[in-house]
Amino acid sequence: MKRTALQQRVVADSEIHHVEPCIAGTRIPVRMTVGSLADGMTVEQVVAEYPQLEPLSPEPVQVA
């Protein structure tokens, strides 16, 4: 995956979640999606758990 795709999908903004990296366009921390995947959830299950990802899915989850 190109680096630019990562930079467009993950943001760290002082106004959003105290500069914790989040999925762009949401307030969902990257650590939550990575943790869910590490716990054995599929990308589809993560998207179902976080409906805000639906219009963006599944690429942001895969990038995270």
Secondary structure, DSSP 8 states (H G I E B T S, - for coil): --HHHHHHHEE-BTTBGGG--EETTS--BHHHHHHHHHTT--HHHHHHH-GGGTTT-SHHHHH-
